[in-house]
Amino acid sequence: AAIVRRGLKFAPCRIFPGLPREQEASIFITCNTARKTPASIDVYRAQLIAGDADAIAVKNIVENNDFTIQLTNGGKRKDHWSLWSISTLFDIYHKGGPTLLGHILATFKACWPEPTEPIKAEILTGMVLFFEKYKGRYQLPEFIHKMHSTDMRQLRVKAVYHHQIGGVGMAMAYMRAMQEVYDYKRKTRRLEGRDENE
């Protein structure tokens, strides 16, 4: 249909008859990534069919934490637990393996058991950045409590402020917003700024 709409009569194609589905998926990945950069979700679907170990691991971690990966391009999200940014999930997985990805998703769900808006890639990456920067200095139960008390929309407003004022990317802006929320009303052991008793 797309060929006809563009007024083309011919389109190049290659046919490989008699191949198992897994091999077809592998060829799809090779041909399309060498020719152009396909959508991450298209590559991911093909990786699942091809039996790629990392793709299967990411899928299992996501589903074990009661999230889903939306496997369609465009359109509306099925619900607030649908994740679209497969590249972000892979980035987190490759950074810290299944432990880090599982930890980020489980922590997110503990912070916002009833999300008020779709989950953006930047908030997940921002959480990774927060945990990296303040490792050993924050208490996870307190982090969860503080984030749980902050609506996702409020956190987004804070992140947009840091993005605009600080000139940083949205992932870093979310990290700063989380630090701001975490430090709020803390008189001692603040992550940023001086303690009142110093």
Disulfide bonds with the S-S distance in Angstrom:
none
